[in-house]
Amino acid sequence: MEPNRIEWQKRCTFNGFCKAVLRNEAIDAIRERKYRKKHEVTFSDLSPQEENQLYTCDKYFVNDEAEKSFFVAGKEITAKQLADALHSLPEEKRQAVLLYYFFDMKDAEIAELMKIPRSTVQFRRTSSFELLKRFLEESR
C-alpha cells in the first residue's frame, strides 16, 4: 500500500524542515563555542596576578582578640561583664531574660514553655534588672 502523493509531500517537507533546524542549531553551537573560546579563559591559564584579582579577603574580625565593649550611661560594659552578670542570676530569672531579649519571645510564650503563669514570667524578668544592676556596679 503506497502513501498518496500529498502525504508523501508532507513527509518530505517535514523532513527538510527538521534537517534545516538541525543544521542551523549546529551552526549556532559552533559559533557560540568559537565566541566562548575567544572571550573566556580557563582558571589554569590565569597568571597569579590575575588569580588574585578574583577574590578579596574580609577583615571584619581581624582584631577579634580585643574585648568588645559598649557604653551605657557613661559607663563601659564589656561582653564578659554582661555574661558574668547574666550567669549570676538565678536559673529561672536567667531563662526568662534570655528568652525574652535574645529569642524575641513574648511573656505569654515563655509562660507556656515554662508552664508557669504569665505574671510570674514578667516578675522574674523585671526583677532581674535590679540584680543585674547591682552585680555590674559591684564588679566595677
DRENTI-697371 format. One record per residue (C-alpha): residue in one letter; x negated, y, z. Coordinates in steps of 0.25 Angstrom, whole numbers, padded with zeros to 4 digits, always signed. Each point is the difference from the previous one (the first is absolute). Last residue first. Example, Ala and Ser with C-alpha at 12.3 -4.5 7.8 and 13.67 -1.06 7.14 Angstrom:
S-0055-0004+0029 A+0006-0014+0002 
END
This chain:
R-0134+0192+0355 S+0006-0014+0003 E+0009+0005+0011 E+0007+0010-0009 L+0002-0011-0010 F+0005-0010+0010 R+0010+0010+0006 K+0005+0004-0014 L+0002-0015-0004 L+0008-0003+0013 E+0008+0013-0001 F+0003-0004-0015 S+0004-0015+0005 S+0013+0006+0006 T+0005+0003-0014 R-0002-0014-0006 R+0004-0008+0012 F+0013+0009+0002 Q+0004-0001-0015 V-0002-0015+0000 T+0008-0001+0013 S+0011+0008-0006 R+0001-0009-0012 P+0003-0012+0009 I-0009-0012+0000 K-0002-0012-0010 M-0014+0004-0004 L+0004+0000-0015 E+0014+0006+0002 A-0006+0011+0009 I-0011+0003-0010 E+0011+0001-0011 A+0009+0009+0009 D-0012+0009+0003 K-0003+0002-0014 M-0012-0007-0007 D-0011+0008-0007 F-0011-0010+0002 F-0010+0009+0006 Y+0008+0009+0008 Y+0012-0008+0005 L-0006-0014-0001 L-0013+0005+0007 V+0007+0008+0011 A+0010-0011+0003 Q-0011-0011+0000 R-0009+0009+0009 K+0011+0002+0010 E+0003-0015+0001 E-0015-0003+0002 P-0003+0010+0011 L-0008+0012-0006 S-0016+0000+0002 H-0001-0006-0014 L+0006+0012-0006 A-0009+0009+0007 D-0012-0008-0004 A+0004+0001-0015 L+0002+0015+0001 Q-0014+0001+0007 K-0006-0008-0011 A+0007+0008-0011 T-0006+0012+0006 I+0007+0012+0006 E-0005+0014-0001 K+0007+0010+0008 G+0005+0014-0005 A+0015-0004+0001 V-0003-0013-0008 F-0013-0001-0008 F-0003-0013-0008 S-0011-0010+0001 K-0006-0011-0009 E-0013-0006+0005 A-0012+0002-0010 E-0004-0014-0005 D+0009+0001-0011 N-0009+0011-0007 V+0001-0007-0014 F+0015-0003+0002 Y+0005+0009-0012 K-0012-0002-0009 D+0007-0006-0012 C-0010-0006-0010 T+0003+0003-0015 Y+0001-0009-0012 L-0002+0000-0015 Q-0011+0010-0001 N-0010-0009+0007 E+0002-0010-0012 E-0004+0011-0010 Q-0013+0002+0008 P-0003-0015+0001 S+0002-0001-0016 L+0012-0006-0005 D+0000-0012-0010 S+0004-0010+0011 F+0012+0008+0003 T+0005-0002-0014 V+0001+0013-0009 E+0013+0004-0007 H+0002+0010-0011 K-0006-0007-0013 K+0004-0014+0005 R+0013+0005+0004 Y+0003+0006-0014 K-0005-0012-0007 R+0009-0009+0008 E+0012+0009-0003 R-0003+0000-0015 I-0001-0016+0001 A+0013-0001+0007 D+0007+0010-0009 I-0005-0008-0012 A+0005-0013+0006 E+0014+0007+0003 N+0001+0004-0014 R-0003-0014-0006 L+0010-0006+0010 V+0011+0010-0004 A-0003-0002-0015 K+0000-0015+0002 C+0014+0000+0007 F+0006+0009-0011 G-0005-0009-0011 N+0006-0012+0007 F+0013+0008+0002 T+0001+0004-0015 C-0003-0015-0004 R+0010-0005+0009 K+0011+0010-0004 Q-0004-0003-0015 W+0002-0015+0003 E+0014+0002+0006 I+0004+0008-0012 R-0005-0011-0010 N+0008-0011+0007 P-0007-0010+0008 E-0003-0013-0007 M+0007-0013+0005 
END
